[in-house]
């Protein structure tokens, strides 16, 4: 028997014992909120454990009981003898399952039908509010396991967190900024992460979270609306002209690109290219241009006769929204 | 000098859940600390801050919502630790309550190994 299963059995039996004791106490004193909380938590934890171990029928049955107890907690249902009895019956079923799991390592055949019977006891209760949610829940091996993590959703949630207000504003702002920067680093967007950190500092100093909000919104905008690669040459004709010149000197090209990048206020700008130079030496040369911080430019070449033929440029982010308009104006043909 | 391991504090009263998270996250290089409820978590954080928190909602003594609300009122940098709430409660009101308390993100149990690892990496700023 594996470690998970052993732990599940130990914890499961403890929880059944706790819940049984609480239910019996609750029968004597139905208005005891602490007892009610305790029995609810026991069912809740039991359900979670069954979900992790992938014993769906048990999870489903205990979930039905938990929902009814939840309704009691919110005042939507009273504590009755029938309700206590149903919960105890559910626990009896759980004990039977735990015994079987201990013996065989698995649930017995017919567990689904047993779970159906338990669920039916709660859903057919005449005093039920009808809101019992006994649908099977996803398990560790189920659909939730293959869903990708959602960095943009996490970034957007930080905006909601900032907007929510409430106590602990300083901690709230600091955690939102710290996490947003981490998410951006996770996505290899170090420049935007630094921008968020600068905004965080500004927000903390001024006690005004709008700086941080703007920086996170800005990053989200860049991530969700990337500029199409094929649009770049049209937006930046001078850059496009420079990189198409196979015989341009490297320093001249860099200077041209730097000037164009500075004027466009693009942050950051990444270029990569596939070199068609026939020399056998590998394309191992690269250069970062950081004069105009935080502009960054990556180029590759193979020889002094700089050769970039097939270049695929793309812009991963723009410094400000106004930069897009500036780019468009640069793309317009010059006035006669 | 060896780099410090990123430290995650798991706050959950279910030992099975803690074991599940621990095994997954330790396997990819995180250092794991555990707390059974919010009170214990606060004590542990004061002694040794974490890089990330994974927090359940329903716990005895101090639940996840109260814990987060208390944590966000602590001095910096303690109050800035990113917190991922993982609960079986999936209602909009549950998510709103967690956000109001200062949770940074909310996921519904159970989670697969890959997704838990991905969120841990994201919360700690590790590359994809």
HADDOCK unambig.tbl for C-alpha pairs under 7 A between the chains (distance, minus, plus):
assign (segid A and resid 4 and name CA) (segid B and resid 16 and name CA) 6.86 0.50 0.50
assign (segid A and resid 7 and name CA) (segid B and resid 16 and name CA) 6.03 0.50 0.50
assign (segid A and resid 8 and name CA) (segid B and resid 16 and name CA) 5.99 0.50 0.50
assign (segid A and resid 41 and name CA) (segid B and resid 58 and name CA) 6.45 0.50 0.50
assign (segid A and resid 45 and name CA) (segid B and resid 14 and name CA) 6.08 0.50 0.50
assign (segid A and resid 49 and name CA) (segid B and resid 16 and name CA) 6.21 0.50 0.50
assign (segid A and resid 49 and name CA) (segid B and resid 17 and name CA) 6.75 0.50 0.50
assign (segid A and resid 51 and name CA) (segid B and resid 110 and name CA) 6.50 0.50 0.50
assign (segid A and resid 52 and name CA) (segid B and resid 110 and name CA) 6.24 0.50 0.50
assign (segid A and resid 138 and name CA) (segid B and resid 110 and name CA) 6.72 0.50 0.50
assign (segid A and resid 139 and name CA) (segid B and resid 110 and name CA) 5.64 0.50 0.50
assign (segid A and resid 140 and name CA) (segid B and resid 110 and name CA) 5.62 0.50 0.50
assign (segid A and resid 140 and name CA) (segid B and resid 111 and name CA) 5.43 0.50 0.50
assign (segid A and resid 140 and name CA) (segid B and resid 112 and name CA) 4.54 0.50 0.50
assign (segid A and resid 141 and name CA) (segid B and resid 112 and name CA) 6.25 0.50 0.50
assign (segid A and resid 144 and name CA) (segid B and resid 111 and name CA) 6.01 0.50 0.50
assign (segid A and resid 144 and name CA) (segid B and resid 112 and name CA) 6.03 0.50 0.50
assign (segid A and resid 145 and name CA) (segid B and resid 111 and name CA) 6.04 0.50 0.50
assign (segid A and resid 145 and name CA) (segid B and resid 112 and name CA) 3.71 0.50 0.50
assign (segid A and resid 145 and name CA) (segid B and resid 113 and name CA) 6.52 0.50 0.50
assign (segid A and resid 145 and name CA) (segid B and resid 114 and name CA) 6.35 0.50 0.50
assign (segid A and resid 145 and name CA) (segid B and resid 115 and name CA) 6.09 0.50 0.50
assign (segid A and resid 147 and name CA) (segid B and resid 115 and name CA) 6.86 0.50 0.50
assign (segid A and resid 148 and name CA) (segid B and resid 115 and name CA) 6.29 0.50 0.50
assign (segid A and resid 149 and name CA) (segid B and resid 115 and name CA) 5.90 0.50 0.50
assign (segid A and resid 149 and name CA) (segid B and resid 118 and name CA) 6.03 0.50 0.50
assign (segid A and resid 149 and name CA) (segid B and resid 119 and name CA) 6.15 0.50 0.50
assign (segid A and resid 154 and name CA) (segid B and resid 105 and name CA) 6.37 0.50 0.50
assign (segid A and resid 157 and name CA) (segid B and resid 104 and name CA) 6.86 0.50 0.50
assign (segid A and resid 157 and name CA) (segid B and resid 105 and name CA) 6.57 0.50 0.50
assign (segid A and resid 158 and name CA) (segid B and resid 104 and name CA) 6.28 0.50 0.50
assign (segid A and resid 161 and name CA) (segid B and resid 99 and name CA) 5.94 0.50 0.50
assign (segid A and resid 161 and name CA) (segid B and resid 102 and name CA) 6.84 0.50 0.50
assign (segid A and resid 161 and name CA) (segid B and resid 104 and name CA) 6.89 0.50 0.50
assign (segid A and resid 164 and name CA) (segid B and resid 100 and name CA) 6.23 0.50 0.50
assign (segid A and resid 166 and name CA) (segid B and resid 100 and name CA) 6.65 0.50 0.50
assign (segid A and resid 167 and name CA) (segid B and resid 73 and name CA) 6.98 0.50 0.50
assign (segid A and resid 168 and name CA) (segid B and resid 72 and name CA) 4.84 0.50 0.50
assign (segid A and resid 168 and name CA) (segid B and resid 73 and name CA) 4.31 0.50 0.50
assign (segid A and resid 171 and name CA) (segid B and resid 72 and name CA) 4.53 0.50 0.50
assign (segid A and resid 171 and name CA) (segid B and resid 73 and name CA) 6.26 0.50 0.50
assign (segid A and resid 171 and name CA) (segid B and resid 76 and name CA) 6.77 0.50 0.50
assign (segid A and resid 171 and name CA) (segid B and resid 79 and name CA) 4.55 0.50 0.50
assign (segid A and resid 171 and name CA) (segid B and resid 80 and name CA) 5.07 0.50 0.50
assign (segid A and resid 172 and name CA) (segid B and resid 72 and name CA) 5.99 0.50 0.50
assign (segid A and resid 172 and name CA) (segid B and resid 80 and name CA) 6.81 0.50 0.50
assign (segid A and resid 172 and name CA) (segid B and resid 102 and name CA) 5.82 0.50 0.50
assign (segid A and resid 174 and name CA) (segid B and resid 80 and name CA) 4.89 0.50 0.50
assign (segid A and resid 175 and name CA) (segid B and resid 80 and name CA) 3.89 0.50 0.50
assign (segid A and resid 175 and name CA) (segid B and resid 81 and name CA) 5.61 0.50 0.50
assign (segid A and resid 175 and name CA) (segid B and resid 82 and name CA) 5.32 0.50 0.50
assign (segid A and resid 176 and name CA) (segid B and resid 104 and name CA) 6.67 0.50 0.50
assign (segid A and resid 179 and name CA) (segid B and resid 82 and name CA) 5.85 0.50 0.50
assign (segid A and resid 179 and name CA) (segid B and resid 123 and name CA) 6.00 0.50 0.50
assign (segid A and resid 182 and name CA) (segid B and resid 122 and name CA) 6.44 0.50 0.50
assign (segid A and resid 182 and name CA) (segid B and resid 123 and name CA) 5.98 0.50 0.50
assign (segid A and resid 182 and name CA) (segid B and resid 124 and name CA) 5.87 0.50 0.50
assign (segid A and resid 182 and name CA) (segid B and resid 125 and name CA) 3.77 0.50 0.50
assign (segid A and resid 183 and name CA) (segid B and resid 122 and name CA) 5.10 0.50 0.50
assign (segid A and resid 183 and name CA) (segid B and resid 123 and name CA) 6.21 0.50 0.50
assign (segid A and resid 183 and name CA) (segid B and resid 125 and name CA) 5.60 0.50 0.50
assign (segid A and resid 185 and name CA) (segid B and resid 125 and name CA) 5.27 0.50 0.50
assign (segid A and resid 185 and name CA) (segid B and resid 126 and name CA) 6.83 0.50 0.50
assign (segid A and resid 185 and name CA) (segid B and resid 127 and name CA) 6.59 0.50 0.50
assign (segid A and resid 186 and name CA) (segid B and resid 122 and name CA) 5.40 0.50 0.50
assign (segid A and resid 186 and name CA) (segid B and resid 125 and name CA) 4.71 0.50 0.50
assign (segid A and resid 186 and name CA) (segid B and resid 126 and name CA) 4.96 0.50 0.50
assign (segid A and resid 186 and name CA) (segid B and resid 127 and name CA) 4.25 0.50 0.50
assign (segid A and resid 186 and name CA) (segid B and resid 128 and name CA) 5.63 0.50 0.50
assign (segid A and resid 187 and name CA) (segid B and resid 127 and name CA) 6.43 0.50 0.50
assign (segid A and resid 187 and name CA) (segid B and resid 128 and name CA) 6.30 0.50 0.50
assign (segid A and resid 188 and name CA) (segid B and resid 127 and name CA) 6.49 0.50 0.50
